Amino acid sequence: MTGASKAAVPAAAPDAPCGLVARLARLPWSDALGNWIRGFYLGYGFEVGPGVLRILITVLVIAVQRLMGRQPGKASSIGRLLRHELNSVLRREAVPFAVFVGAFASSYPLLRALLADALGPRRRQWAPALAGAAAATAIVLDTSKGARDRRTVFALYMMVRAAESAATSLVAHGKVPYFAHMDTLLFQLSCLEIMYSWFYTPETLPREYVGWISRMANMDQRLIEFLRAYREGRIRYGVHNDMLDAYCRDNHLPTHMGDTLYGFLSCEIVHPHDPYSCLGNARTRWVTGFKQALLLYLPVHILPSLLFRPQSFTSNPASFILHNILSASRYGAMPVMSRRVLGT
């Protein structure tokens, strides 16, 4: 009787609200708060950093000029310059981007922990990807002036990083065999997509990026328009067109050489400044492009090291200079190789 009575007593129902509170309490709130603070200041610093650097350089130049006994300039002009840069540092437009970075950095660990708990052991490996996708929606908080171009930059960057993570995961699980320089191949495929977009759909790339590639490629815009027209079917080989007539006249070539009625375009049209040697044109453009790229990347490598790790220069100047030249050379060779792929 006593046993039957005990069996008849129903089990207590779980307290759902308490379970939810306990689950929320287990989330990494301290990590999220720390990430938000670091992300906010990182985003804000990214926006106003160039202005701060210009202020520091201006003050440093004035101090050096005074030490050398030179007149640094009119006080009114210097004051206007400093006020302009200070306004750029304190501008409100920098806050939305900082809020986005902070929100993204703080929401990711919370969402990852929550999804890992909700998905269970069998599907827990999907938690990081789903959490990253959900946290990335915080980009709508960035309502600053350059938000549209910045979203394109982030989309391109995240696509490449996602492809890299997917490839690493496939190799780690034995789904894809590992081979040397796999990361280099992935980088080349990413560059291929960017250059293809620059040729045919430049509106999908940030304007600054399109301008930088155009300056490094140093390719006549009329040739690029010709390639786009051919891809879109607006011109065909074997059919007359005068799209390159002005280009031919500017390069002292007969106009019929740019007319597709007479078949494929010759090398003289593609690289008129070295019309008789494709190899010679590639060599000349490689050297010119490498010099341009080296002048661009060398300050990028040297200045941060001098500002944040000056002891690396003072302890061994020769090694410091050689290391930075080699690093800048490797980065500088990348856009130059893109030129070689263009064949211009």
VENQUIZI-V130197 format. One record per pair of residues at least 24 apart in sequence whose ideal C-beta (glycine too) atoms are under 10 Angstrom apart, sorted by the first residue. I is the first residue (numbers start at 1). J is the second residue. D is the distance in whole Angstrom. If there is no record, write none. Layout:
I:J:D
I:J:D
//
This chain:
23:113:9
23:114:8
23:117:6
23:118:9
24:110:9
24:114:8
26:113:7
26:114:9
26:117:8
27:109:8
27:110:5
27:111:9
27:112:10
27:113:5
27:114:6
27:117:9
28:106:10
28:109:5
28:110:7
28:112:9
28:113:6
29:106:9
29:109:9
29:110:8
29:113:10
30:109:10
31:105:10
31:106:8
31:108:10
31:109:5
31:110:8
31:113:9
32:105:8
32:106:4
32:107:7
32:108:8
32:109:6
32:110:5
32:111:10
32:113:9
33:106:7
34:105:9
34:106:8
34:109:10
35:101:10
35:102:8
35:103:10
35:104:9
35:105:4
35:106:5
35:107:9
35:108:7
35:109:7
35:110:9
36:99:9
36:101:9
36:102:4
36:103:7
36:104:9
36:105:6
36:106:4
36:107:9
37:102:7
37:105:9
37:106:9
38:101:9
38:102:8
38:105:7
38:106:9
39:98:8
39:99:9
39:100:9
39:101:4
39:102:4
39:103:8
39:104:7
39:105:3
39:106:7
39:107:10
39:108:10
39:138:10
40:95:9
40:97:10
40:98:5
40:99:7
40:100:9
40:101:7
40:102:4
40:103:9
40:105:8
40:106:9
41:98:7
41:101:9
41:102:8
42:98:8
42:101:6
42:102:8
42:105:8
43:94:8
43:95:9
43:96:9
43:97:5
43:98:4
43:99:7
43:100:7
43:101:3
43:102:7
43:103:10
43:104:9
43:105:9
43:142:9
44:89:10
44:94:5
44:95:7
44:97:8
44:98:4
44:99:9
44:101:8
44:102:9
45:94:9
45:98:8
45:101:10
46:94:8
46:97:7
46:98:8
46:101:8
47:88:9
47:89:9
47:91:8
47:93:7
47:94:4
47:95:9
47:96:9
47:97:5
47:98:7
47:101:10
47:144:8
47:146:9
48:85:10
48:86:10
48:88:7
48:89:4
48:90:8
48:91:8
48:93:10
48:94:5
48:98:9
49:89:9
49:94:10
50:85:9
50:88:8
50:89:9
51:84:9
51:85:5
51:86:8
51:87:9
51:88:4
51:89:4
51:90:9
51:91:9
51:94:9
52:85:8
52:86:9
52:88:9
52:89:6
53:85:9
53:303:9
53:307:9
54:81:8
54:82:9
54:84:9
54:85:5
54:88:8
54:89:9
55:81:9
55:82:6
55:84:10
55:85:5
55:86:7
55:88:9
55:89:7
56:85:10
56:307:9
57:85:10
58:82:6
58:85:7
91:144:9
91:145:10
92:144:9
93:143:9
93:144:5
93:145:6
93:146:8
93:147:10
94:144:7
95:142:10
95:143:10
95:144:8
96:141:6
96:142:5
96:143:5
96:144:5
96:145:9
96:147:7
97:139:10
97:141:9
97:142:5
97:143:9
97:144:5
97:145:10
97:146:8
97:147:8
97:150:7
98:141:10
98:142:9
98:144:10
99:138:8
99:141:5
99:142:7
99:143:9
99:144:10
100:136:10
100:138:5
100:139:6
100:140:8
100:141:5
100:142:4
100:143:9
100:144:9
100:147:9
100:150:9
100:151:10
100:154:10
101:138:8
101:139:10
101:141:9
101:142:9
102:138:9
102:141:9
103:135:8
103:137:9
103:138:4
103:139:9
103:140:10
103:141:6
103:142:9
104:132:9
104:135:5
104:136:7
104:137:9
104:138:5
104:139:7
104:141:9
104:142:10
104:154:10
105:135:8
105:138:9
106:135:9
106:138:9
107:131:8
107:132:10
107:134:7
107:135:5
107:136:9
107:137:9
107:138:6
108:132:6
108:134:8
108:135:4
108:136:9
108:138:9
109:135:9
110:134:10
110:135:9
111:135:6
125:169:9
125:173:10
128:165:9
129:162:8
129:165:8
129:166:9
129:169:10
132:158:8
132:161:10
132:162:9
132:165:10
133:158:10
133:162:10
146:206:9
146:207:10
146:208:9
148:206:9
148:207:10
149:205:9
149:206:5
149:207:6
149:208:7
149:209:9
150:206:8
151:206:10
152:203:10
152:204:7
152:205:7
152:206:5
152:207:9
152:209:9
153:205:9
153:206:5
153:208:9
153:209:8
155:204:9
156:190:8
156:193:9
156:194:8
156:197:9
156:204:9
156:205:8
156:206:8
156:209:9
157:190:10
159:190:8
159:193:9
160:186:8
160:187:8
160:189:9
160:190:5
160:191:10
160:193:9
160:194:9
163:189:8
163:190:7
164:190:9
187:334:9
188:334:10
188:337:9
188:341:9
191:334:7
191:335:9
191:337:8
191:338:6
191:341:8
192:338:9
192:341:8
194:338:9
195:335:10
195:338:6
195:339:10
195:341:7
195:342:7
198:224:9
198:338:9
198:342:9
199:224:7
199:227:6
199:228:7
199:231:8
199:342:8
200:224:9
200:227:8
200:228:6
200:231:6
200:232:9
201:228:9
202:228:9
212:296:9
212:335:8
213:335:8
213:338:8
213:339:10
213:342:10
215:292:8
215:296:10
215:335:10
216:289:6
216:292:6
216:293:7
216:296:9
216:334:10
216:335:5
216:336:8
216:338:7
216:339:7
217:285:9
217:289:8
217:335:8
217:338:7
217:339:6
217:342:6
217:344:7
218:285:8
218:288:8
218:289:8
218:292:9
218:339:8
218:342:10
218:344:8
219:270:9
219:271:10
219:285:10
219:339:9
219:342:7
219:343:10
219:344:5
220:244:10
220:247:6
220:250:9
220:251:9
220:270:10
220:272:9
220:344:8
221:247:10
222:246:7
222:247:5
222:248:10
222:250:9
222:258:9
223:247:7
223:258:10
223:265:9
223:269:8
223:270:7
223:271:10
223:342:10
223:344:7
224:342:10
224:344:10
226:258:8
226:260:9
226:265:8
226:269:9
229:260:10
230:260:8
230:265:10
235:260:6
236:260:7
236:261:10
237:261:8
237:262:9
237:263:6
237:264:6
237:265:9
238:262:9
238:263:7
244:269:7
247:272:9
248:272:9
251:275:9
267:343:9
270:342:10
270:343:7
270:344:6
271:343:8
271:344:6
278:343:7
281:343:9
281:344:8
282:339:8
282:340:6
282:342:10
282:343:8
282:344:9
283:340:10
285:336:8
285:339:5
285:340:8
285:342:9
285:343:10
285:344:7
286:333:9
286:336:5
286:337:8
286:339:7
286:340:6
287:336:9
288:336:9
288:339:9
289:332:8
289:333:9
289:335:7
289:336:4
289:337:9
289:338:9
289:339:5
289:340:9
290:329:8
290:332:6
290:333:7
290:335:9
290:336:5
290:337:10
290:339:9
291:332:9
291:336:9
292:332:8
292:335:8
292:336:8
293:328:8
293:329:9
293:331:7
293:332:3
293:333:7
293:334:8
293:335:5
293:336:6
293:339:10
294:325:8
294:328:6
294:329:7
294:331:9
294:332:5
294:333:9
294:336:9
295:328:9
295:332:9
296:328:8
296:331:9
296:332:7
296:335:9
297:324:9
297:325:10
297:327:8
297:328:4
297:329:8
297:330:9
297:331:5
297:332:5
297:333:10
297:334:9
297:335:9
298:324:7
298:325:7
298:327:9
298:328:4
298:329:9
298:331:9
298:332:8
299:324:10
299:328:9
300:324:10
300:327:9
300:328:7
300:331:8
301:325:8
301:326:9
301:327:5
301:328:5
301:329:10
301:331:8
302:327:9
302:328:8
//
